Amino acid sequence: MELRQVIGNRRSIRFLLPHRPVEPEKIQRMLEAARIASHWGNVQSLRAVVVFKDTAPKEVVEALLAPIAGYQIRYAPVVIVWYLETAAVDEQSDRLRELLGAGALGVGEGKEQELEEKIIPIFEAMRDVFKQPGLNELDCGQGIAQATLMAFEQGLGTCCLGTPHGEQIRQNLGLPESTRVLLLQTVGYPAETPEAGGQRPRQPFEELFQMNGYDQSFPRSKEVAEELKQDGMLQPQGPLPWREAELEYLQKALGIKGHGLI
């Protein structure tokens, strides 16, 4: 499957088969994809705890439950707790030296001296700033995105869930104080169809992107948009006509009580 089709079909899958376990090797491929993602200064602060419901201690599973989107966590056979290790910034100098040694940093003679005498001191002076929320979260997101695409490529469904209980989850899992929980990602085999009701609503292209300044919208080519539709990246927007019937079926099949939002 081409990347365009993968991107087009890759949407949040909120309903997963609770009885079908996920093979550890498929999760490993997701983690491998996250590990090689681009990260500023090669710091690699993205980390994860993978919780397999069928083997994890009861207290670990219960530590993940949240009042919002709780049913998704309850029914998912696997939950990945993605977190950020701020202490990785402490090794920034070594990571820069590795980049230099790999031929990925600097050109010309004297680059080793410039790194040691100019670049590294700048990064060292800003160490505490680099640990603050911002750039690390951005690049961790790239890793999670690559893991998500890998999951879809293997026939899995995932959904990324934010949580207001990140600090509590950090403590429950015994993560160091230097870490920040980013999000929970449910993983499993989809119980809903791949279309999942259609492509999610999105704001108009022209309102999101500009060219050469804020006042000029990026011109959207109808030909390019049509090409992406033919490739399956751009798809009909939800809801599809049969979506409500599918949701009713899923609610009964999975035993979800109430309105199914929590």
Secondary structure as the mmCIF struct_conf table of DSSP 4:
data_model
#
loop_
_struct_conf.conf_type_id
_struct_conf.id
_struct_conf.beg_label_comp_id
_struct_conf.beg_label_asym_id
_struct_conf.beg_label_seq_id
_struct_conf.end_label_comp_id
_struct_conf.end_label_asym_id
_struct_conf.end_label_seq_id
HELX_RH_AL_P HELX_RH_AL_P1 LEU A 3 ASN A 9
STRN STRN1 LEU A 16 LEU A 16
TURN_TY1_P TURN_TY1_P1 PRO A 18 HIS A 19
BEND BEND1 ARG A 20 ARG A 20
HELX_LH_PP_P HELX_LH_PP_P1 PRO A 21 GLU A 23
HELX_RH_AL_P HELX_RH_AL_P2 PRO A 24 ARG A 35
TURN_TY1_P TURN_TY1_P2 ILE A 36 ILE A 36
BEND BEND2 ALA A 37 ALA A 37
HELX_RH_3T_P HELX_RH_3T_P1 TRP A 40 ASN A 42
STRN STRN2 LEU A 46 PHE A 52
TURN_TY1_P TURN_TY1_P3 LYS A 53 THR A 55
BEND BEND3 ALA A 56 ALA A 56
HELX_RH_AL_P HELX_RH_AL_P3 LYS A 58 GLU A 62
TURN_TY1_P TURN_TY1_P4 ALA A 63 LEU A 64
BEND BEND4 PRO A 67 ALA A 69
HELX_RH_AL_P HELX_RH_AL_P4 GLY A 70 TYR A 75
BEND BEND5 PRO A 77 PRO A 77
STRN STRN3 VAL A 78 GLU A 85
HELX_RH_3T_P HELX_RH_3T_P2 THR A 86 GLU A 91
HELX_RH_AL_P HELX_RH_AL_P5 GLN A 92 GLY A 101
TURN_TY1_P TURN_TY1_P5 ALA A 102 GLY A 103
BEND BEND6 LEU A 105 LEU A 105
BEND BEND7 GLY A 108 GLY A 108
TURN_TY1_P TURN_TY1_P6 GLU A 109 GLY A 110
HELX_RH_AL_P HELX_RH_AL_P6 LYS A 111 GLU A 114
HELX_RH_PI_P HELX_RH_PI_P1 LEU A 115 ILE A 119
HELX_RH_AL_P HELX_RH_AL_P7 ILE A 120 ALA A 125
TURN_TY1_P TURN_TY1_P7 MET A 126 MET A 126
HELX_RH_AL_P HELX_RH_AL_P8 ARG A 127 PHE A 130
TURN_TY1_P TURN_TY1_P8 LYS A 131 LYS A 131
BEND BEND8 GLN A 132 GLY A 134
HELX_RH_AL_P HELX_RH_AL_P9 LEU A 135 GLU A 153
TURN_TY1_P TURN_TY1_P9 GLN A 154 GLY A 155
STRN STRN4 GLY A 157 LEU A 161
TURN_TY1_P TURN_TY1_P10 PRO A 164 HIS A 165
HELX_RH_AL_P HELX_RH_AL_P10 GLY A 166 ASN A 172
TURN_TY1_P TURN_TY1_P11 LEU A 173 GLY A 174
TURN_TY1_P TURN_TY1_P12 GLU A 177 SER A 178
STRN STRN5 THR A 179 GLY A 188
STRN STRN6 PRO A 190 PRO A 190
BEND BEND9 ALA A 191 GLU A 192
TURN_TY1_P TURN_TY1_P13 PRO A 194 GLY A 197
BEND BEND10 GLY A 198 GLY A 198
STRN STRN7 GLN A 199 GLN A 199
HELX_LH_PP_P HELX_LH_PP_P2 ARG A 200 PRO A 201
HELX_RH_AL_P HELX_RH_AL_P11 PHE A 205 LEU A 208
STRN STRN8 GLN A 210 GLN A 210
BEND BEND11 MET A 211 GLY A 213
TURN_TY1_P TURN_TY1_P14 TYR A 214 ASP A 215
BEND BEND12 GLN A 216 GLN A 216
STRN STRN9 SER A 217 SER A 217
HELX_LH_PP_P HELX_LH_PP_P3 PHE A 218 SER A 221
HELX_RH_AL_P HELX_RH_AL_P12 LYS A 222 ASP A 231
TURN_TY1_P TURN_TY1_P15 GLY A 232 GLY A 232
BEND BEND13 MET A 233 LEU A 234
HELX_LH_PP_P HELX_LH_PP_P4 PRO A 236 PRO A 236
STRN STRN10 GLN A 237 GLN A 237
BEND BEND14 GLY A 238 GLY A 238
HELX_LH_PP_P HELX_LH_PP_P5 PRO A 239 LEU A 240
TURN_TY1_P TURN_TY1_P16 PRO A 241 TRP A 242
HELX_RH_AL_P HELX_RH_AL_P13 ARG A 243 LEU A 254
TURN_TY1_P TURN_TY1_P17 GLY A 255 GLY A 255
TURN_TY1_P TURN_TY1_P18 GLY A 258 HIS A 259
BEND BEND15 GLY A 260 GLY A 260
#
